[in-house]
Amino acid sequence: MRDDVFSLLANLLREKSGLALPRDKEYLLESRLGPVAKKHGCATIDDLCQAMRTAKKQAIEHDVIEAMTTNESFFFRDAAVFQVFRTTLLPALVTARAASKRLRIWFAACSSGQEPYSVAMILEEEKAKLAGWTIDMVGTDISTEMVQRSRDGLYTHFEAQRGLPIQMLAKYFTKEEQGWRVKQPLRDKIKFQNFNLLDSFGALGTFDLIFCRNVLIYFALPTKRDILERMARQLSGDGALFLGGAETVIGVTEKFSPHPGHAGIFMPGQAAPLGRAVGQ
């Protein structure tokens, strides 16, 4: 791939989505943009870039971003995280929010929806403790295709069985010819919408929990810092941020501190972690 073509695409992705694509990831452009080129009647990716200078620019840019920002997801990915959510953070939030009986959870860059549905299933399993509560769950992603997939809640046999306990598959999914679909009552519990993490978070409101797992690893450090610090402003003072198990805020921002003993979970500032008193 010519240097000017790589630079054009890398700059587009960085400016429009925050994705930082180093030169050694050129193979991702070649593998993912081939179908995009074909869709727009272009023989090569070079031709696709040329076409971006025409009236088709906006449509092509949209498809390039869709192709390059679609990431893998599966149910209950890193099972220990969901165990901590169920046994530690959720009970602490139930106690802390006893007066308002309301929780708000944001799944940022939720891809095809497996993570939000994983949490929704846990909440359904714990519904006896949440009688009378209002729980707002918002799943966002830059990809129009992924948002629609999340809303549809239809997964292939491989996707449905990957990480999903068989008893939950039977309880919360319906078998269809194309695979397994999340039952309507569970789908109704989550609002999925398009959203770019480079945009202002203000309209989303504040949240008790934010899941943004295995996403920021693809962003350059300044973009990562900006997103984390803006998330800190949207998170309640005793809330929690979930990142990927290999991700950290150390060296990125001081707006969060690690939750003791739980990799990938962070508290705003120096707040006492949910489920654990200061000095414990």
DRENBA-840287 format. One record per residue (C-alpha): x negated, y negated, z negated; residue in one letter. Coordinates in nm, 3 decimals, padded with zeros to 5 digits, always signed. Each point is the difference from the previous one (the first is absolute). Layout:
<nodes>
NODE    east   north      up r
NODE       X       Y       Z A
...
</nodes>
This chain:
<nodes>
NODE    east   north      up r
NODE +00.000 +00.000 +00.000 M
NODE -00.137 -00.340 +00.096 R
NODE -00.099 -00.232 -00.284 D
NODE +00.244 -00.271 +00.107 D
NODE +00.289 +00.247 +00.007 V
NODE -00.086 +00.136 -00.343 F
NODE -00.032 -00.354 -00.139 S
NODE +00.336 -00.103 +00.145 L
NODE +00.178 +00.295 -00.158 L
NODE -00.187 -00.018 -00.332 A
NODE +00.077 -00.373 -00.032 N
NODE +00.366 +00.059 +00.085 L
NODE +00.033 +00.266 -00.269 L
NODE -00.180 -00.206 -00.262 R
NODE +00.201 -00.317 +00.065 E
NODE +00.342 +00.163 +00.036 K
NODE -00.015 +00.289 -00.248 S
NODE -00.311 -00.043 -00.218 G
NODE -00.150 +00.325 +00.129 L
NODE -00.381 -00.016 +00.017 A
NODE -00.130 +00.227 +00.274 L
NODE -00.379 +00.053 +00.006 P
NODE -00.177 +00.087 +00.325 R
NODE -00.049 +00.362 -00.105 D
NODE +00.381 +00.043 -00.002 K
NODE +00.025 -00.069 +00.373 E
NODE +00.120 +00.357 +00.047 Y
NODE +00.322 -00.090 -00.184 L
NODE +00.077 -00.266 +00.258 L
NODE -00.065 +00.244 +00.281 E
NODE +00.211 +00.279 -00.149 S
NODE +00.295 -00.209 -00.117 R
NODE +00.026 -00.258 +00.277 L
NODE -00.004 +00.241 +00.293 G
NODE +00.377 +00.062 -00.030 P
NODE +00.058 -00.375 -00.043 V
NODE -00.189 -00.070 +00.323 A
NODE +00.204 +00.263 +00.181 K
NODE +00.326 -00.145 -00.136 K
NODE -00.085 -00.339 +00.148 H
NODE -00.109 +00.141 +00.334 G
NODE -00.373 -00.044 -00.060 C
NODE -00.257 +00.258 +00.107 A
NODE -00.253 -00.091 -00.270 T
NODE -00.028 -00.189 -00.326 I
NODE -00.199 -00.266 +00.189 D
NODE +00.301 -00.045 +00.227 D
NODE +00.224 -00.021 -00.306 L
NODE -00.209 -00.288 -00.133 C
NODE +00.027 -00.174 +00.334 Q
NODE +00.377 +00.041 -00.015 A
NODE +00.002 -00.173 -00.338 M
NODE -00.076 -00.323 +00.186 R
NODE +00.331 +00.022 +00.186 T
NODE +00.362 -00.053 -00.097 A
NODE -00.005 +00.348 -00.159 K
NODE -00.246 -00.117 -00.266 K
NODE +00.237 +00.002 -00.297 Q
NODE +00.141 +00.345 +00.077 A
NODE -00.346 +00.150 +00.052 I
NODE -00.139 -00.155 -00.318 E
NODE +00.295 +00.142 -00.193 H
NODE -00.063 +00.350 +00.135 D
NODE -00.375 -00.021 -00.065 V
NODE +00.060 -00.096 -00.363 I
NODE +00.263 +00.274 -00.039 E
NODE -00.240 +00.261 +00.133 A
NODE -00.296 -00.108 -00.211 M
NODE +00.172 -00.057 -00.335 T
NODE +00.188 +00.329 -00.024 T
NODE -00.163 +00.201 -00.281 N
NODE +00.052 +00.345 -00.144 E
NODE +00.234 +00.054 -00.293 S
NODE +00.146 +00.300 -00.178 F
NODE +00.221 +00.079 -00.298 F
NODE -00.149 -00.022 -00.349 F
NODE -00.345 -00.082 +00.138 R
NODE -00.242 +00.020 -00.296 D
NODE +00.244 +00.179 -00.228 A
NODE -00.169 -00.128 -00.319 A
NODE +00.108 -00.356 +00.083 V
NODE +00.365 +00.099 +00.011 F
NODE -00.040 +00.194 -00.324 Q
NODE -00.137 -00.312 -00.171 V
NODE +00.286 -00.203 +00.143 F
NODE +00.258 +00.248 -00.132 R
NODE -00.147 +00.078 -00.342 T
NODE -00.173 -00.326 -00.098 T
NODE +00.093 -00.309 +00.200 L
NODE +00.370 +00.066 +00.053 L
NODE +00.078 +00.069 -00.369 P
NODE -00.194 -00.313 -00.098 A
NODE +00.193 -00.211 +00.249 L
NODE +00.331 +00.146 -00.119 V
NODE -00.088 -00.115 -00.350 T
NODE -00.131 -00.340 +00.110 A
NODE +00.303 -00.070 +00.223 R
NODE +00.264 +00.134 -00.239 A
NODE +00.176 -00.337 -00.010 A
NODE +00.016 -00.073 +00.373 S
NODE +00.026 +00.363 +00.115 K
NODE -00.155 -00.091 +00.331 R
NODE -00.311 +00.114 +00.186 L
NODE -00.143 -00.124 +00.329 R
NODE -00.251 +00.206 +00.197 I
NODE -00.181 -00.101 +00.319 W
NODE -00.159 +00.250 +00.236 F
NODE -00.233 -00.213 +00.213 A
NODE -00.106 +00.146 +00.335 A
NODE +00.221 +00.304 -00.066 C
NODE -00.062 +00.163 +00.339 S
NODE +00.263 +00.267 +00.074 S
NODE +00.159 -00.014 -00.346 G
NODE -00.120 +00.312 -00.181 Q
NODE -00.138 -00.194 -00.297 E
NODE +00.318 -00.200 -00.072 P
NODE +00.209 +00.314 +00.028 Y
NODE -00.237 +00.181 -00.236 S
NODE +00.059 -00.267 -00.265 V
NODE +00.373 -00.003 +00.073 A
NODE +00.015 +00.375 -00.065 M
NODE -00.179 -00.043 -00.333 I
NODE +00.244 -00.273 -00.101 L
NODE +00.289 +00.224 +00.096 E
NODE -00.145 +00.278 -00.215 E
NODE -00.017 -00.248 -00.289 E
NODE +00.342 -00.154 +00.063 K
NODE +00.135 +00.103 -00.343 A
NODE -00.244 -00.249 -00.154 K
NODE +00.093 -00.266 +00.254 L
NODE +00.379 -00.003 -00.031 A
NODE +00.128 -00.352 +00.053 G
NODE -00.330 -00.123 +00.147 W
NODE -00.049 -00.195 +00.321 T
NODE -00.307 +00.116 +00.188 I
NODE -00.103 -00.193 +00.310 D
NODE -00.244 +00.180 +00.227 M
NODE -00.143 -00.184 +00.299 V
NODE -00.214 +00.172 +00.263 G
NODE -00.181 -00.217 +00.253 T
NODE -00.222 +00.065 +00.298 D
NODE -00.134 -00.200 +00.293 I
NODE +00.104 +00.275 +00.241 S
NODE +00.355 -00.017 +00.135 T
NODE -00.021 +00.369 +00.089 E
NODE -00.103 +00.100 -00.353 M
NODE +00.274 -00.208 -00.160 V
NODE +00.260 +00.169 +00.220 Q
NODE -00.145 +00.344 -00.077 R
NODE +00.021 -00.080 -00.371 S
NODE +00.361 -00.109 +00.031 R
NODE +00.088 +00.313 +00.196 D
NODE -00.169 +00.221 -00.259 G
NODE -00.056 +00.279 +00.252 L
NODE -00.319 +00.204 -00.032 Y
NODE -00.144 +00.293 +00.190 T
NODE -00.026 +00.339 -00.167 H
NODE -00.371 -00.062 -00.057 F
NODE +00.057 -00.347 -00.151 E
NODE +00.285 +00.117 -00.223 A
NODE -00.198 +00.289 -00.145 Q
NODE -00.327 -00.190 -00.044 R
NODE -00.023 -00.081 -00.370 G
NODE +00.373 +00.030 -00.062 L
NODE +00.110 +00.257 -00.262 P
NODE +00.242 +00.250 +00.150 I
NODE +00.266 -00.076 -00.263 Q
NODE -00.003 -00.369 +00.094 M
NODE +00.018 +00.084 +00.370 L
NODE +00.313 +00.205 -00.066 A
NODE +00.154 -00.261 -00.230 K
NODE -00.064 -00.325 +00.187 Y
NODE -00.024 +00.099 +00.368 F
NODE +00.233 +00.139 +00.263 T
NODE -00.127 +00.245 +00.263 K
NODE +00.047 -00.120 +00.358 E
NODE -00.114 +00.127 +00.338 E
NODE -00.288 -00.254 +00.015 Q
NODE -00.112 +00.056 -00.358 G
NODE +00.114 -00.116 -00.344 W
NODE +00.188 -00.322 -00.074 R
NODE +00.014 -00.178 -00.336 V
NODE +00.358 +00.006 -00.124 K
NODE +00.190 -00.324 +00.039 Q
NODE +00.039 -00.082 -00.374 P
NODE -00.378 +00.000 -00.042 L
NODE -00.056 -00.198 +00.322 R
NODE +00.243 -00.263 -00.126 D
NODE -00.217 -00.067 -00.304 K
NODE -00.286 -00.155 +00.201 I
NODE +00.004 -00.311 +00.216 K
NODE -00.250 +00.031 +00.285 F
NODE -00.105 -00.306 +00.196 Q
NODE -00.271 -00.132 +00.228 N
NODE -00.263 -00.205 -00.177 F
NODE -00.357 -00.108 +00.070 N
NODE -00.230 -00.012 -00.303 L
NODE -00.163 -00.312 +00.146 L
NODE +00.328 -00.190 -00.048 D
NODE +00.121 -00.171 -00.317 S
NODE +00.139 +00.233 -00.267 F
NODE +00.222 -00.268 -00.152 G
NODE +00.329 +00.113 +00.155 A
NODE -00.047 +00.353 -00.133 L
NODE +00.031 -00.107 -00.363 G
NODE -00.179 +00.151 -00.300 T
NODE -00.050 +00.368 -00.072 F
NODE -00.071 +00.230 -00.294 D
NODE -00.199 +00.243 +00.212 L
NODE -00.179 -00.039 +00.331 I
NODE -00.125 +00.294 +00.205 F
NODE -00.261 -00.095 +00.260 C
NODE -00.193 +00.323 +00.034 R
NODE -00.270 +00.083 +00.254 N
NODE +00.071 -00.315 +00.199 V
NODE -00.242 -00.273 -00.106 L
NODE -00.299 +00.222 +00.078 I
NODE +00.054 -00.099 +00.362 Y
NODE -00.021 -00.375 -00.070 F
NODE -00.303 -00.227 -00.020 A
NODE -00.096 -00.112 -00.351 L
NODE +00.137 -00.359 +00.023 P
NODE +00.335 +00.128 +00.130 T
NODE +00.011 +00.271 -00.266 K
NODE -00.070 -00.257 -00.273 R
NODE +00.268 -00.235 +00.133 D
NODE +00.265 +00.272 +00.010 I
NODE -00.083 +00.130 -00.349 L
NODE +00.006 -00.346 -00.155 E
NODE +00.333 -00.080 +00.160 R
NODE +00.135 +00.335 -00.122 M
NODE -00.111 -00.092 -00.351 A
NODE +00.234 -00.300 +00.019 R
NODE +00.293 +00.224 +00.099 Q
NODE -00.058 +00.252 -00.279 L
NODE +00.154 -00.029 -00.346 S
NODE -00.251 -00.061 -00.278 G
NODE +00.033 +00.355 -00.133 D
NODE +00.042 +00.165 +00.339 G
NODE -00.236 +00.225 +00.193 A
NODE -00.160 +00.016 +00.344 L
NODE -00.066 +00.338 +00.163 F
NODE -00.290 +00.024 +00.243 L
NODE -00.158 +00.311 +00.153 G
NODE -00.202 +00.224 -00.231 G
NODE -00.327 -00.113 +00.162 A
NODE +00.095 -00.368 +00.005 E
NODE -00.097 -00.259 -00.260 T
NODE +00.038 -00.370 -00.078 V
NODE -00.348 -00.018 -00.152 I
NODE -00.211 -00.238 +00.202 G
NODE +00.308 -00.116 +00.189 V
NODE +00.208 -00.201 -00.246 T
NODE +00.030 -00.069 -00.373 E
NODE +00.378 -00.027 +00.019 K
NODE +00.036 +00.368 -00.094 F
NODE -00.161 +00.237 -00.248 S
NODE -00.015 +00.381 +00.024 P
NODE +00.253 +00.201 -00.197 H
NODE -00.206 +00.207 -00.249 P
NODE -00.028 +00.359 +00.105 G
NODE +00.207 -00.026 +00.318 H
NODE -00.192 -00.047 +00.324 A
NODE +00.174 -00.217 +00.256 G
NODE +00.235 -00.175 -00.248 I
NODE -00.061 -00.364 -00.094 F
NODE +00.157 -00.252 -00.234 M
NODE +00.027 -00.375 +00.063 P
NODE -00.279 -00.195 -00.169 G
NODE -00.094 +00.146 -00.337 Q
NODE +00.354 +00.106 -00.089 A
NODE +00.051 +00.290 -00.238 A
NODE +00.072 +00.304 +00.217 P
NODE +00.350 +00.140 +00.005 L
NODE +00.024 +00.293 -00.236 G
NODE -00.307 -00.107 -00.196 R
NODE -00.040 -00.271 -00.263 A
NODE -00.284 -00.250 -00.009 V
NODE -00.298 +00.149 -00.183 G
NODE +00.133 +00.355 +00.023 Q
</nodes>
